[in-house]
Amino acid sequence: MKTLLSERGQVVIPKKVRESIKVEKGDEFEIEVVGINIVLKPIKRFKAQKWQDYIGIGDGVADAHLKEKQKEKEKEDVCP
């Protein structure tokens, strides 16, 4: 698949590619240069369509925080 670089440095991502990785207008990308290759990685953000989409969004956040605090405490207990 080919695409062109515009005068303003813009590249069009072909529709088939956009649909296959489920990106749309306004989505952000991480850009990385690897040798002579350019790698675009979509930055996935939560997009709520309705208020019900927010249900359960915080699941696991408290657990992750408590695990991190436990690791910090364990390091403090080991180091003098």
Backbone as CSV, one residue per row, in Angstrom:
resi,resn,N_x,N_y,N_z,CA_x,CA_y,CA_z,C_x,C_y,C_z
1,MET,0.849,-1.176,0.000,0.000,0.000,0.000,0.893,1.236,0.000
2,LYS,0.526,2.241,-0.777,1.326,3.461,-0.874,0.509,4.665,-0.421
3,THR,1.210,5.700,0.018,0.601,6.977,0.349,1.638,8.056,0.053
4,LEU,1.208,9.300,0.013,2.105,10.402,-0.313,2.281,11.346,0.873
5,LEU,3.423,12.008,0.901,3.700,13.049,1.882,3.309,14.384,1.256
6,SER,2.464,15.159,1.929,2.032,16.447,1.391,3.103,17.509,1.618
7,GLU,2.883,18.687,1.018,3.825,19.801,1.202,3.940,20.187,2.676
8,ARG,2.876,19.988,3.426,2.862,20.349,4.852,3.366,19.215,5.745
9,GLY,3.863,18.131,5.143,4.408,17.022,5.927,3.354,16.051,6.424
10,GLN,2.170,16.077,5.852,1.082,15.202,6.280,1.057,13.924,5.443
11,VAL,0.691,12.829,6.099,0.566,11.539,5.435,-0.853,11.033,5.679
12,VAL,-1.492,10.548,4.616,-2.832,9.975,4.750,-2.691,8.490,5.057
13,ILE,-3.363,8.045,6.115,-3.407,6.619,6.430,-4.603,6.055,5.650
14,PRO,-4.370,5.095,4.758,-5.466,4.570,3.940,-6.642,4.049,4.783
15,LYS,-7.845,4.186,4.231,-9.075,3.825,4.936,-9.049,2.382,5.441
16,LYS,-8.574,1.439,4.620,-8.520,0.031,5.047,-7.672,-0.135,6.303
17,VAL,-6.559,0.592,6.363,-5.670,0.505,7.532,-6.357,1.113,8.749
18,ARG,-6.960,2.303,8.577,-7.662,2.959,9.697,-8.756,2.067,10.257
19,GLU,-9.510,1.441,9.369,-10.596,0.561,9.822,-10.061,-0.681,10.520
20,SER,-8.959,-1.226,10.019,-8.432,-2.463,10.607,-7.883,-2.245,12.016
21,ILE,-7.348,-1.038,12.287,-6.820,-0.782,13.640,-7.756,0.102,14.460
22,LYS,-8.934,0.384,13.886,-10.000,1.117,14.585,-9.541,2.476,15.103
23,VAL,-8.981,3.294,14.187,-8.645,4.672,14.533,-9.542,5.591,13.719
24,GLU,-9.740,6.780,14.242,-10.615,7.729,13.570,-10.085,9.144,13.741
25,LYS,-10.723,10.070,13.084,-10.320,11.471,13.129,-10.141,11.941,14.574
26,GLY,-9.033,12.609,14.834,-8.772,13.146,16.163,-7.975,12.221,17.072
27,ASP,-7.804,10.941,16.703,-7.022,10.026,17.531,-5.555,10.456,17.526
28,GLU,-4.876,10.218,18.644,-3.470,10.578,18.771,-2.590,9.361,18.524
29,PHE,-1.364,9.638,18.062,-0.396,8.587,17.784,0.932,8.922,18.428
30,GLU,1.616,7.894,18.871,3.013,7.981,19.298,3.822,7.727,18.038
31,ILE,4.839,8.542,17.764,5.663,8.346,16.576,7.084,8.013,17.013
32,GLU,7.657,7.012,16.353,8.993,6.540,16.713,9.776,6.302,15.424
33,VAL,11.041,6.666,15.418,11.912,6.410,14.275,12.805,5.229,14.633
34,VAL,12.736,4.179,13.824,13.538,2.982,14.030,14.358,2.774,12.763
35,GLY,15.628,3.163,12.822,16.462,3.112,11.620,15.905,4.092,10.596
36,ILE,15.526,3.580,9.415,14.921,4.431,8.389,13.397,4.286,8.365
37,ASN,12.845,3.566,9.343,11.403,3.335,9.402,10.726,4.275,10.386
38,ILE,9.495,4.640,10.060,8.666,5.452,10.951,7.559,4.553,11.481
39,VAL,7.430,4.483,12.792,6.419,3.641,13.420,5.393,4.540,14.093
40,LEU,4.132,4.365,13.726,3.028,5.092,14.366,2.279,4.125,15.260
41,LYS,2.113,4.499,16.523,1.381,3.655,17.466,0.191,4.457,17.982
42,PRO,-1.037,3.973,17.748,-2.204,4.695,18.243,-2.200,4.743,19.770
43,ILE,-2.549,5.906,20.304,-2.704,6.060,21.754,-4.181,5.870,22.027
44,LYS,-4.514,4.747,22.641,-5.922,4.418,22.895,-6.408,5.156,24.134
45,ARG,-7.463,5.864,23.978,-8.087,6.590,25.088,-9.512,6.080,25.238
46,PHE,-9.995,6.081,26.462,-11.366,5.667,26.733,-12.314,6.727,26.198
47,LYS,-13.265,6.302,25.394,-14.250,7.225,24.831,-15.644,6.737,25.218
48,ALA,-16.258,7.437,26.138,-17.608,7.060,26.566,-18.632,7.593,25.575
49,GLN,-19.582,6.752,25.222,-20.674,7.163,24.353,-21.891,7.593,25.182
50,LYS,-22.011,6.993,26.362,-23.122,7.318,27.262,-22.636,7.120,28.700
51,TRP,-23.398,7.617,29.667,-22.926,7.564,31.048,-22.707,6.136,31.526
52,GLN,-23.440,5.154,30.997,-23.297,3.760,31.433,-21.899,3.211,31.093
53,ASP,-21.239,3.817,30.121,-19.900,3.366,29.752,-18.895,3.582,30.878
54,TYR,-19.207,4.469,31.813,-18.294,4.744,32.914,-18.374,3.699,34.029
55,ILE,-19.396,2.859,34.013,-19.562,1.851,35.059,-18.388,0.878,35.011
56,GLY,-17.710,0.718,36.130,-16.601,-0.222,36.232,-15.264,0.322,35.769
57,ILE,-15.209,1.581,35.368,-13.953,2.132,34.833,-12.849,2.160,35.890
58,GLY,-13.210,2.254,37.157,-12.207,2.313,38.210,-11.807,0.969,38.773
59,ASP,-12.430,-0.112,38.276,-12.094,-1.444,38.778,-10.604,-1.700,38.618
60,GLY,-9.969,-2.131,39.681,-8.551,-2.462,39.618,-7.630,-1.304,39.967
61,VAL,-8.120,-0.072,39.918,-7.268,1.076,40.212,-6.839,1.056,41.674
62,ALA,-7.784,0.821,42.563,-7.465,0.775,44.000,-6.529,-0.396,44.302
63,ASP,-6.794,-1.555,43.684,-5.927,-2.717,43.903,-4.499,-2.434,43.463
64,ALA,-4.351,-1.806,42.294,-3.014,-1.487,41.788,-2.303,-0.510,42.727
65,HIS,-3.039,0.474,43.236,-2.461,1.455,44.162,-2.006,0.761,45.450
66,LEU,-2.848,-0.123,45.986,-2.494,-0.824,47.222,-1.278,-1.730,47.019
67,LYS,-1.186,-2.397,45.863,-0.032,-3.251,45.583,1.246,-2.418,45.506
68,GLU,1.158,-1.247,44.883,2.324,-0.360,44.773,2.771,0.101,46.162
69,LYS,1.820,0.487,46.998,2.151,0.918,48.363,2.768,-0.229,49.157
70,GLN,2.274,-1.466,48.953,2.820,-2.631,49.647,4.270,-2.864,49.226
71,LYS,4.561,-2.721,47.917,5.935,-2.884,47.432,6.855,-1.851,48.061
72,GLU,6.375,-0.584,48.149,7.169,0.483,48.757,7.458,0.168,50.215
73,LYS,6.438,-0.330,50.931,6.617,-0.671,52.346,7.620,-1.812,52.514
74,GLU,7.539,-2.813,51.632,8.474,-3.927,51.699,9.911,-3.462,51.468
75,LYS,10.113,-2.521,50.554,11.457,-1.990,50.299,11.969,-1.237,51.516
76,GLU,11.090,-0.475,52.171,11.478,0.280,53.365,11.865,-0.660,54.503
77,ASP,11.135,-1.800,54.619,11.408,-2.758,55.676,12.749,-3.469,55.453
78,VAL,13.164,-3.650,54.205,14.408,-4.355,53.890,15.606,-3.427,54.013
79,CYS,15.489,-2.216,53.497,16.621,-1.273,53.495,16.718,-0.560,54.836
80,PRO,17.950,-0.456,55.381,18.098,0.255,56.661,18.006,1.744,56.499
